[in-house]
Amino acid sequence: MLSRLLRQFLFTLTHLVVNVLVAVQNVYSRFWAKEDDFPCNQGTENDIKVILKHLPNMKKKPKHLVVLADTSEHSLHSLALVVIWSLVAGVPYVSFHDITGELKENEEKLFLEVEKCKKGIPGCIKWSKMPNLNGYTNGTQAHTVTVNIFTSHDGRPKIAQCIRDIANNKVSCKREADEFTAQELGDALALFYPSIPDPDVILYTGSLCSAHGFLPWQLRLTEFVQLSTDHCINVNSYVGALYKYNKCDQRFGK
């Protein structure tokens, strides 16, 4: 009985200490990297220097990075910076999962904010529903990042629609048996989504780790990385997330 109480006490004490340390770290990060410390262009330039400094230390980069975007907590400016950082880091696909449903309605505002932050930065940003840039800077091929915004309607409802179309023979896909294999179902679902790879890493803020209904089939092998508990997004937490992804050993069921 005494040993059980002791274990419970140590367990509670450990959680309390960890929560205090995380809170102190987040408060320090927020005050150390205030957005108001620099003008927009100068702040972006400093962010780029930070990314370029750490980039040579990373052995792998995600092909598809996803941010769980909560517009009640995240500003359009901070989400726009994620696109710019990914452009500099050479991440070819960036997607936002619109948790509140407001980001999709304000996609044009996000587009304008990204263009505002991108001034002077070489590269091409392509939008699923926006005019594409040409992808060239001074006659040379620059990095390209493709941006998508998904909502909850792109998750389970679209999978259900895919299965209904399969049952009604409206989807042209290969079948070697009466039952679909995982690969065959994946090929069928690929017809319902933009031509993007499955997400390698999902970035989220806050204490709750949840997919919020984001593309449940595609994220079965995705790594979830927390940026902060206080919903703060800055270049240091972004670089830290890339380092955490580099340390992940994706065994793919081995």
C-alpha positions, 0 to 999 in steps of 0.5 A: 500500500505504501509503495503504491502511494509512493509511486503515485506521488512520484508520478504526479511530482514528475508530471508537475515538474515537466509541465512547469519546465515546458511552460517556462520554455514556452514563455522564454521562447515567446519573449525571445522571438517576438514578432514585433521586435523586427519589421516584417522583412527584417524578421523574415531575413533573420528567420532565413539565416536561422534555417540556412544555418541549421539546414546542412545538419539535416540528413533528410527533409520532409516531402510533405509537411502539414500544419494543423491550423487553428485560426482562433490561435494562429495568425495568418502571418505565422502561417504564411511564415511556415510557407516561407520557411518551407520554401527556404528549407526545400520542402516541396509540399505544405498543407494546412488542415483548417480546424475551424473552417475559417482558413479556407474562406480566407485563402486569398488573405493567406495568399497575400500575406505569403506574397508580402513575406516572400518579397526578395526570396527566390523560389516558386509558391504554387497554390491549388486554387491560385495562379501559379508563379513560373518557378524561375529566378534569374533564369535558374530553377528555384525551390518550389513549394505547393500549398494546399488547404484541407478541411474535415470534408476532405477526410472521412466524407471523401473516403466514403464517397470513394468507396461508394463510387467503387461499389457503383463501378464509377472508379477505374482502378485495378483489382486482382481479387474481390477484396481490395488490398491496401495498395489498391485502395490507396491508388483509388483514393489518390484519384480524389486528392491533388497529386501530393505525397502522403504527409511525412510530418504534422506540426501542431500546437497546444497540449492536445495531440489530435488529427482533427479528422485530417485525411485519416488514410494518408497519415497512417505513417505520419510523425506528429511533432509539437511546436509549442503548448501555447500555440506559438509558432516561431522559426526556432520551434520550426527548426526544432521540429525538422530536427525531431523529424530527422531523428525519427526512424520510420520503420513502415511496419517492419 
